[in-house]
Amino acid sequence: MINQFFRSATRSLTFVIAFILLISLFRNTALAQLILAKQLPTFTMGLVEFPPFAKTNPDTGQCEGSGIDTMMSLLNNNQAQLEVVCGSPARIYSEIEAGRVDFTINVKSTSSIKDFITFTDIPFALLSINFYQRTQKESTAHTNADSSPKKLAAIRDFDYVGYREHYLNQGFEFIDVPTPEDAVKLFISKRTDSLISYQRPYELYLHELEHNDYAHDDEHISVTSLIQAETFIGISRASKNYQRVVDIFDTIDKERKTKYLTDYTKN
């Protein structure tokens, strides 16, 4: 009976020890993960709202989009964490100048930030810029005597790779609004006769209208393809993390398998 007692006690003790070791291992693993997370560098990306790449979710207030997902994956693969700030061009450009964001994605010709940013040679995506215009018949039918058929909807602080100056020289009056979606809305609602826009936001907004069974007339709209523009990673010169951001994107550049980061896959 004594032997049976000791065997039972030994089994119980073994179980307790195993349980304690398991708990200890779990706690140490969780602690290690926490310490690792705290040690990983965190960089802030500032993005102009540009669906589908970046847009603030109205329900959560979080900045979401395919461009953010891509960059999150890239930085996670290179042992870094990402925070994202979305907003109008004016807000994001101000954040870049002040160094409150570490990097952004934009075309290299953007005059508002050229003095505050260093662009890498890493292309992020290829974008198409189009000029949309109502035919003269449709324009006349929806224009009163006091308005001009030369009103052109656009995003404030966007120079469209030089096409803003081009259309200003042709006598167009720019009606500037904060976001791509606002510009498309202005045009679709027939408050302007023309629109200059990147193709993806325009198509996305029309798709949302169709999804919501909202009727819109695109039969009297002509589309002129203007230019394809590459966007690049740009690093704020005022960022306290400037050199670390440069280094991590140097690593990403060496490892990438595709021309554009939007098509990036890491083996």
N, C-alpha and C positions, 0 to 999 in steps of 0.2 A: 504493500500500500504506500510505503514511503517513496519507493521508486516511481510509482505511478504519479504521486504528488509532485515529485521533482520534474518528471517528464512534462506534466501539465504546466508547471510553473515555467519551465524552460521555453515551451511553445509560446506561452503568453508573453514572456519577456522578449522573445525573438520577434513576435508580432509588434510589440510596443516599439522596439528599437527600429524595426523596418518602417513603421509608421512615422516615427520621429525623423528618420533619414529622408523619407519621401517628402515630408513637410519642409524640411530644411532645404532639400534640393529645389523644391518649387519656389520657396522664398528667395533663395540665392539666385535662381534663374530670373525671376521677376525683378529682383534688385539689380541684377546685371543688365537686364534689358533697360531698366529705368536709367541706370548710370550711363549706358551706351547712348540712349536717346538724348540725355543731357549733354553728352560730349560731342554729338554730331553737330556740325555747323548748320545754322539756319539762315537761309537767304530769302530776301523779300523780292518778289517779282511784281512790278506795276504794269498793268495792262489797260489799254483803252478798251472800253466795251465794244466788242466786235464779234457778234454771233456768226458762226457757231463756236468760234475759238474761245470767246470769253464773254460772259454775261452774268449780271447779278440776278440770282434767284429771288423773285419777289416774295416768296414765302419764308425763306430762310435768311435772306440777306447775304448769303455766301456767293462768292464768285465761282462760277462753274463754266465748263466748256471743254472741247476737245484739245485745245491748245494747252490748257492747264493740266489736263490728264497726261499729255505727252511730257510736259516739263517735269511734272511730279515723278513720273516713272524714271526719267533720265537722272534726276538728282538722287532719287532713292537708290538707283543702281550704282551711284558714285558716292554713297555714304554721306548724304547731305539731306537736310529737310527743307521744305518749301512753304513759305507763306505768300499769300497773293492779295494784292490790292487792285480793285477794279474801279474805273471811273471815267469821267469825261476826259478828252485830250488835255484840257487846261489843267485839271487836277493832277493827272498823272505826270504831265510835263513839269509841274511845280514840285512834285515829290521827287522827280529825278534830279532836278536842279539842286534841291536841298539835301540830297543823299538819303532821303528817308526810304527809298526803294533802292535795291542793289542793281537790278537790271530790268530790261524791258524787251519787247519785240516790236520792231517797226521797220519801215523802209529807210534807207540811209539818207535819202534826200530831204527828210523832215527837218525843215529849217528851224522850228521852234526849239529843238533839243540838240542841234548839231554842236553847239558850244559846250554842252554839259555831259556829253556821252562819248564813249569810245565803242565803235561798232566792231564786232568780231567779223571774221569772214565765214561764219557758219550760217548758211541759209536755213531759215526755219520753214518757210512755206512760199509757194508761188501763188500770187493773187492776180485776178483779172479786174481791171478798171473799165467800166462802160459809161457811155453817155446815153441817157434815156430821154426821149422827147416825144411829146404828143404831136400828131400830125396837125397841119395848119387848120384843117377843117374842124377837128375835135377841139383844138385850142381856142379857135374863134367862138365856138359854140358855148364855151364855159368861161369866157373872159369878158368882163364888162369894160366900158369905155375908159375907165380910170386906171385899169391895170395893164401891165405890160406882159406880152408873151415871152419876154426875155428873162423872166424870173427863174433862177436855177437853185434847186435845193441841194445842200451840201452839209458836210460835217464841219463845225467850227474848228479852226486851227489845223485842218488837213489841207495840204497843198497839192495832193494827188499827183505826185511826181512831176510837177510843173504845169499841170493842166488847169489849175486854178488861175494862174496868170494868163494862160492861153484864152480861157473863156472870158476873163475880165477884159482883155484886149478886144474881144469880139463884141463887147457891149452888154454882156449878161450881168444881171444884178443877182448877186449871191444872197440867198436866204439861208443863213447859217443856223444850225441847230446842234445840240450836244452830242447826239449819238447817230450811228448808221440807221437804226430803226426809225428814229425821229425824221430823218431826211426822206426815207422811203415813204413813211406815212404822209408826209407833206405832199409828195408827188402823187401818190395813189389817191389821195383825197382831192386832187385837182386844184390844190392851192398854189401850185407852180406848174409851169408847162414843161419844165426840164428837170433832170436829176443827174448828178454825177455820183457814181456809187461803185464800190467794190461789188463784184458779182454775187459772192456768197451771201452776204446779208440781205441783198435784194431778193434772191431766190428763196431764202429761208422765210422772209416775211410773207411773200406771196404764198408759199406752201402753208403757212399758218392760217392765212385768210381762207384758203381752200379747205383746210381741215375744219375750220369753224363755219363752213358754208357761207362765207361772206362773199357776195358777188362783187367782182371788180372787172373793169373793162381794159383788157390789154391788146385789143385788136387795133387800136389807134395809137399804139406806142411803137416808135422805131428805136432800135438799139444799135449803137455804134460802138464797136470794140476799140478802145483807145490804146491800152498798153497792158502788158503783164509785168508785175512788179514783184521782186523778191523781198521778203522780209528777213531781217537778221537779228541776232542777239546783240543788244546794246547795253553796255555796262556804265552805270553812273560814275563819273569821275569824283563825285563828292562822297561816294559810299565808303564807309569805314572798312568794308569787306572787299574793297576793290581788287587787291591782288589775289585774294582767295577765290573770288569769282572768276577772275582771269584764268587761274590755274585749273579750276574744275572744268571750265569750258574748253581749255586746251586738251584735257583728258578726254572729254566727250568727243571733241573733234577727231582725235586720233582713233577712237573706238567706233565711230559711226560707220555704218555699212551702206548708207544711202545718201543721196545728195541733200535731201531735205529732212530736217529733223522730224517733221510730221509723219514721215515714213520710216522712222527709226526703229530698228529691231536689233537687240543685242543678243548675240549668241552665247 
